[in-house]
Structures are given as C-alpha cells and as structure tokens.
C-alpha cells in the first residue's frame, strides 16, 4: 500500500499530459502510455474517455485497483486507503486509516 496513487494527480496529468500518456504512465500502464504517446491520446478521444473513467472512479492501475483516493496531502502519503476484497459473488469496499 506504500505506492498509493492519487486521483487528484491522475486527473491533473490526464488534463495536461493526457495526449502524451502521462496519466497512463503514472498508473504504471506502460503499454497504454506508449500507445497514447504515439497516437496523441488515440486522437484525443482516449483522453476524454479516460477523464470520464477517472471522474467515475473506474480508472484502474496496473493491479486492477480503482484509483479513487483524492490524496492532496503534500507529503505524498494517503490519509486513508481503500481496500477491495472479493467474497463469493460481491466486492466489498473498506476504508483503512493509517
């Protein structure tokens, strides 16, 4: 959990560096980042799609976890973490404070 991603940083990177894949590289999606880099964010349509996914808390990192913590803490550590666990047929969301 030490490598918690911030939704705020992801959103800013998507707005300003989205056509170069900056937000994809931040989420450790190297293949997507390279694809966006050479296609200018899939001709900007991919950037708009990713912006919508970020705002709906559906944008995932390389592990498949949604990046949904705003984390505007200047020290780079999240005040709380969101943990998803799968039990039988449902996914349970649990917030864990440091």
Secondary structure, 3 states (H helix, E strand, C coil): CCCCCCHHHHHHHHHHHHHHCHHHHHCCCHHHHHHHHHHHHHHCHHHHHHHHHHHCCCCECCCCCECCCCCCCCCCCCCEEEEEEEECCEEEEEEEEC
